[in-house]
Amino acid sequence: MKIVRHTAPEMRQALRAIREQLGEDAVILSSRRGPQGVEVTAAVDFDAAHLDSAAEPAELRVTAAPAFTNAAAPTDATTEAMGNELKTLRRMLETQLAQLAWNERSRRNPVHVELLRELSEIGVAQDLADHLVGQLPAGVDLTQGRRFTVAGLSQYLLVTGDRWLDSGGRVAFIGATGVGKTTVLAKLAVRWILRHGPQELAIVASDTVRIGAQDQMHALGQLLGVPVHVPERFEALPQLLSRLSRHRLVLIDTPGASVREAQFEARLAVLGSCAPLLEPALVLAASTQAGALEETIQRCAVLKPTSCLLTKMDEAASLGGALSALIGARLPVSYVSDGQRVPEDLRPARALELVTQAVRLAKSSGAAADEDLLRRRFGKLAHANT
């Protein structure tokens, strides 16, 4: 065994000198900093038993470090670069596997592949589309498969019927600014009066944010001949509702805001305190992107809304994303609104009608699913299930 000790201004120079003197098989025994720089002790033909018995200085009797190689210790930047390269390789491998799985699926189940394409063009979420196609009976043709998937979507989409106008309730309309809460309230109020008269209806105007909102409610109340109640502040809504028990139907207009604002969450907390006294109903614009709808539903889930109303149906370019969000959240649809006419442009939601309208919108808009996108989406799902 040959042992050497080398001192250099920095570790890199010391290691280079030891490599030149002892070769690539050198083993670092110890290192320490001294007045002249870094002192490194190394050995070649290392024998731990011999070292333990040798009369070497105390600093040499240490556990040996890994053998020295040409590569310096990796820096943080090097480690990060290696990690990024591995991630890139993994993505490439996943893409290749997805392509193989998609090609195999296309060969074995061409009807499934075509239905996945059509569901994607409608805007149906990929996991829901894959689930629907996965439920197809064996041996179905394309026409039968289309009927099956439409029926499946209709079955998963929950609706409530016209129960508010049949049985009444205390309904608080909740949603972002501009989704049509006030218009929906007016339509429902008129429909109630046409069926039952104004005696058992009350309106609560709790929107103190939008300029003119309460004046608009008062004007509606005068036109319909129904009382309009205004809480002193939004936080006083529970006390006001407790005084309206004699009314069969109470419609509550709430302030709109971005669902990400702190004020929106504060109002949700107030409405949550009214839970035994009212029924939260989300008002969602069908023209909103599916991701934004999902965020609204998620942020309002704390209220446990019993249903939602879909507005601006006439402005929607696609309905599949909205229906997928509602199916995923198991949130029933009570009414749909497709215009500004009061009360004509409001009707109870019907599942098959909504799904059929989604299919019709996709055809009229000429929606087309990109082949590469289909391969990446459903190829990964197919590969994950194998």
C-alpha positions in Angstrom: 0.0 0.0 0.0 1.3 3.4 -0.9 0.1 6.5 1.0 0.7 10.1 0.0 -0.3 13.5 1.4 -0.8 16.5 -0.8 -1.5 20.2 -0.1 -3.0 22.6 -2.6 -4.8 25.9 -2.6 -8.1 24.2 -3.5 -9.6 20.7 -3.5 -9.7 20.3 -7.3 -6.0 20.9 -7.6 -5.2 18.5 -4.8 -7.3 15.8 -6.4 -5.7 16.3 -9.8 -2.2 16.0 -8.3 -3.2 12.8 -6.4 -4.6 11.3 -9.6 -1.5 12.0 -11.5 0.7 10.5 -8.8 -1.3 7.4 -7.7 -3.5 6.8 -10.8 -7.3 6.3 -11.2 -7.5 3.7 -8.4 -6.6 6.1 -5.6 -8.7 6.1 -2.5 -9.2 9.3 -0.5 -8.5 8.7 3.2 -8.9 12.1 4.7 -9.0 15.8 3.9 -8.7 18.9 6.0 -8.1 22.6 5.6 -4.8 24.1 6.9 -3.0 27.4 6.7 -1.6 26.6 3.2 -5.0 25.4 1.7 -6.5 21.9 1.5 -4.5 18.8 2.7 -5.6 15.5 1.2 -4.3 12.1 2.2 -4.8 9.2 -0.3 -3.7 5.7 -0.8 -3.3 3.1 -3.6 -3.5 -0.7 -3.2 -5.6 0.2 -0.1 -6.0 -2.5 2.6 -8.1 -1.4 5.6 -6.7 -4.1 7.9 -3.1 -2.9 7.1 -4.1 0.7 7.8 -5.6 -0.2 11.2 -2.3 -1.8 12.3 0.1 0.7 10.7 1.6 3.4 12.8 0.3 6.2 10.7 -0.8 9.6 12.1 -4.3 9.7 13.7 -5.8 11.6 10.9 -5.2 8.7 8.5 -7.2 6.2 10.5 -10.6 7.1 9.0 -13.2 5.4 6.9 -12.2 5.4 3.3 -14.1 7.5 0.8 -15.3 6.2 -2.6 -12.5 5.8 -5.2 -11.5 8.9 -7.1 -12.6 9.2 -10.7 -12.1 11.7 -13.5 -15.6 13.2 -12.8 -15.7 16.0 -10.3 -18.5 16.1 -7.7 -21.7 17.1 -9.4 -22.9 20.7 -8.8 -26.5 21.7 -8.2 -26.7 22.9 -11.8 -25.5 19.6 -13.1 -27.9 17.7 -10.9 -30.8 19.8 -12.1 -29.8 19.4 -15.8 -29.6 15.6 -15.3 -33.1 15.6 -13.7 -34.5 17.7 -16.6 -33.0 15.2 -19.1 -34.5 12.3 -17.3 -37.9 14.0 -17.3 -37.6 14.7 -21.0 -36.7 11.0 -21.7 -39.7 9.9 -19.5 -42.1 12.1 -21.5 -40.7 10.8 -24.8 -41.1 7.2 -23.6 -44.7 7.9 -22.4 -45.5 9.5 -25.7 -44.2 6.5 -27.6 -46.1 4.1 -25.4 -49.3 6.2 -25.8 -48.9 6.0 -29.6 -48.4 2.3 -29.5 -51.5 1.8 -27.2 -53.6 4.1 -29.4 -52.6 2.4 -32.6 -53.4 -1.0 -31.0 -56.8 0.3 -29.9 -57.5 1.7 -33.3 -56.8 -1.7 -34.8 -58.8 -3.7 -32.4 -61.7 -1.3 -31.7 -62.2 1.1 -34.5 -65.8 1.9 -33.3 -64.4 2.9 -29.9 -61.8 5.2 -31.5 -64.4 6.9 -33.6 -66.7 7.5 -30.7 -63.9 8.9 -28.6 -63.2 11.3 -31.5 -66.9 12.4 -31.6 -67.1 12.8 -27.8 -64.0 14.9 -27.8 -65.5 17.1 -30.5 -68.6 17.6 -28.4 -66.2 18.7 -25.5 -66.8 15.8 -23.2 -63.9 15.4 -20.7 -61.5 12.6 -21.6 -62.0 10.5 -18.5 -65.8 10.6 -18.9 -65.5 9.8 -22.6 -63.2 6.9 -22.0 -65.6 5.6 -19.3 -68.6 5.8 -21.6 -66.9 4.0 -24.5 -65.6 1.4 -22.0 -69.2 0.6 -21.1 -70.2 -0.3 -24.7 -71.5 -3.8 -25.2 -69.4 -6.1 -27.3 -70.0 -6.1 -31.0 -71.9 -2.8 -31.3 -71.7 -0.8 -34.5 -71.1 2.9 -34.8 -74.8 3.9 -34.9 -75.6 1.8 -31.8 -72.5 3.1 -30.1 -73.6 6.7 -30.7 -77.0 6.0 -29.2 -75.4 4.2 -26.2 -73.1 7.1 -25.4 -75.8 9.7 -25.7 -78.0 7.7 -23.4 -75.1 7.2 -21.0 -74.4 11.0 -20.8 -78.1 11.6 -20.3 -78.2 9.1 -17.5 -75.2 10.6 -15.7 -76.5 14.2 -16.0 -78.8 14.9 -13.0 -81.8 17.2 -13.2 -84.3 18.3 -10.6 -87.5 19.1 -12.6 -89.8 22.0 -11.9 -89.8 21.5 -8.1 -89.4 25.1 -7.0 -92.5 26.2 -8.9 -94.3 23.1 -7.7 -93.3 23.1 -4.0 -91.6 26.5 -3.3 -88.5 27.0 -1.2 -86.0 29.6 -0.2 -83.5 29.9 -3.0 -80.3 31.9 -3.0 -78.8 32.5 -6.4 -75.0 32.4 -6.2 -72.4 33.0 -8.9 -69.8 35.2 -10.4 -70.5 38.6 -11.7 -72.4 38.7 -15.0 -73.7 35.1 -15.1 -77.4 36.3 -15.0 -78.5 35.8 -11.4 -80.9 38.8 -11.4 -82.5 37.9 -14.8 -83.0 34.2 -13.7 -84.7 35.5 -10.5 -87.1 37.7 -12.5 -88.0 34.8 -14.8 -88.7 32.4 -11.9 -90.8 35.1 -10.1 -93.0 35.7 -13.2 -93.4 32.0 -13.7 -94.5 31.5 -10.1 -97.0 34.3 -10.3 -98.5 32.9 -13.5 -99.0 29.6 -11.7 -99.8 30.6 -8.1 -100.3 34.4 -7.9 -98.2 36.9 -6.0 -99.5 36.3 -2.5 -96.9 33.7 -1.3 -93.8 35.1 -3.1 -91.1 37.3 -1.6 -87.9 38.7 -3.0 -84.7 39.5 -1.1 -82.4 42.1 -2.6 -79.1 41.5 -0.8 -76.8 42.7 -3.6 -75.4 45.9 -2.2 -72.3 45.9 -4.5 -73.7 46.3 -8.1 -74.9 49.9 -8.7 -78.7 49.9 -9.2 -79.2 46.3 -8.2 -81.5 46.9 -5.4 -83.5 49.6 -7.4 -83.9 46.9 -10.1 -85.3 44.5 -7.5 -87.7 47.1 -6.1 -88.9 47.9 -9.6 -89.5 44.2 -10.3 -91.4 43.9 -7.0 -93.7 46.8 -7.8 -94.3 45.4 -11.3 -95.3 42.0 -9.9 -97.0 43.2 -6.8 -94.7 41.2 -4.4 -92.7 42.5 -1.4 -89.0 43.2 -1.7 -86.9 42.9 1.5 -83.5 44.4 1.9 -81.2 43.3 4.7 -79.3 46.1 6.6 -76.1 44.4 5.6 -75.3 41.0 3.9 -74.3 39.5 7.3 -77.9 40.2 8.6 -79.4 37.9 5.9 -80.1 35.0 8.4 -82.1 37.2 10.7 -84.2 38.5 7.7 -84.9 35.0 6.4 -86.2 33.9 9.8 -89.0 36.5 9.4 -90.1 35.3 6.0 -91.4 31.9 7.0 -95.0 32.5 5.8 -93.9 32.8 2.2 -93.8 29.6 0.1 -91.2 30.9 -2.3 -88.4 33.3 -1.4 -86.0 34.3 -4.1 -82.7 35.8 -3.0 -80.4 37.9 -5.2 -76.8 37.8 -3.9 -73.8 40.0 -4.9 -71.6 38.8 -7.8 -67.8 38.7 -7.6 -64.9 36.8 -8.9 -64.8 33.4 -7.1 -61.2 34.1 -6.2 -61.9 37.2 -4.3 -61.9 37.2 -0.5 -65.3 38.9 -0.4 -66.8 36.0 -2.3 -65.6 33.5 0.3 -66.8 35.8 3.1 -70.3 35.8 1.5 -70.2 32.1 1.2 -69.6 31.8 4.9 -72.6 34.0 5.6 -74.8 31.9 3.3 -73.4 28.8 5.0 -74.7 30.1 8.3 -78.2 30.2 6.7 -78.0 26.6 5.7 -81.2 25.5 7.5 -83.1 28.4 6.1 -82.2 28.5 2.4 -81.2 26.4 -0.6 -78.0 27.4 -2.4 -78.3 27.3 -6.2 -75.3 28.0 -8.4 -75.9 30.1 -11.5 -73.4 29.1 -14.2 -73.0 30.6 -17.7 -72.9 27.8 -20.3 -70.6 30.0 -22.4 -67.9 29.8 -19.7 -64.9 27.6 -20.3 -65.1 24.2 -18.5 -62.1 24.9 -16.4 -63.6 28.1 -15.0 -66.9 26.2 -14.3 -65.0 23.5 -12.4 -63.3 26.1 -10.3 -66.5 27.8 -9.4 -68.2 24.5 -8.5 -65.2 23.6 -6.4 -65.0 26.9 -4.5 -68.8 26.8 -3.8 -68.8 23.2 -2.7 -68.5 24.2 0.9 -72.2 25.4 0.6 -73.3 22.0 -0.7 -75.5 23.5 -3.4 -78.5 21.5 -4.2 -78.6 22.4 -7.9 -77.5 24.8 -10.6 -79.1 26.9 -13.3 -77.4 27.1 -16.7 -77.7 30.5 -18.3 -76.5 32.0 -21.6 -77.2 28.7 -23.5 -77.7 30.8 -26.6 -74.1 32.1 -26.3 -72.4 28.8 -25.8 -70.2 27.4 -28.6 -69.9 24.1 -26.9 -71.7 22.3 -24.1 -69.8 19.2 -23.5 -67.3 20.8 -21.1 -70.1 22.2 -19.0 -72.0 19.0 -18.9 -68.8 17.1 -18.0 -68.1 19.5 -15.1 -71.7 19.0 -13.7 -71.5 15.2 -14.1 -68.2 15.1 -12.4 -69.5 17.1 -9.4 -72.9 15.3 -9.4 -74.5 18.7 -9.4 -78.1 18.6 -10.7 -79.4 21.1 -13.2 -82.7 22.8 -12.3 -83.3 25.3 -15.1 -81.7 26.5 -18.3 -81.9 30.0 -19.8 -81.2 30.8 -23.4 -82.3 34.5 -23.8 -83.4 37.7 -22.2 -87.1 37.3 -22.6 -89.0 37.1 -19.3 -90.3 34.5 -18.6 -90.2 32.7 -21.9 -86.5 32.0 -22.1 -86.4 29.8 -19.0 -87.4 26.1 -18.9 -86.8 23.1 -16.6 -83.7 21.2 -17.5 -84.1 17.9 -19.3 -81.0 15.7 -19.5 -81.5 14.2 -23.0 -82.4 17.6 -24.4 -79.1 19.1 -23.0 -77.0 16.2 -24.4 -78.7 16.4 -27.8 -78.1 20.2 -27.9 -74.4 19.6 -27.1 -74.2 17.2 -30.1 -76.0 19.6 -32.3 -73.7 22.5 -31.3 -70.6 20.4 -32.1 -71.9 19.6 -35.6 -73.0 23.1 -36.4 -69.7 24.6 -35.4 -67.7 22.0 -37.4 -65.6 21.0 -34.3 -62.8 18.6 -35.2 -60.6 16.7 -32.8 -56.8 16.7 -33.5 -55.4 13.2 -34.2 -52.3 13.9 -32.2 -54.3 15.2 -29.3 -56.5 12.1 -29.3 -53.4 9.9 -29.4 -51.9 11.6 -26.4 -55.1 11.7 -24.4 -56.6 8.3 -24.9 -53.3 6.5 -25.7 -52.1 7.3 -22.2 -55.4 6.1 -20.7 -55.2 2.9 -22.7 -51.6 2.3 -21.7 -52.3 3.0 -18.0 -55.1 0.4 -18.1 -53.0 -2.3 -19.6 
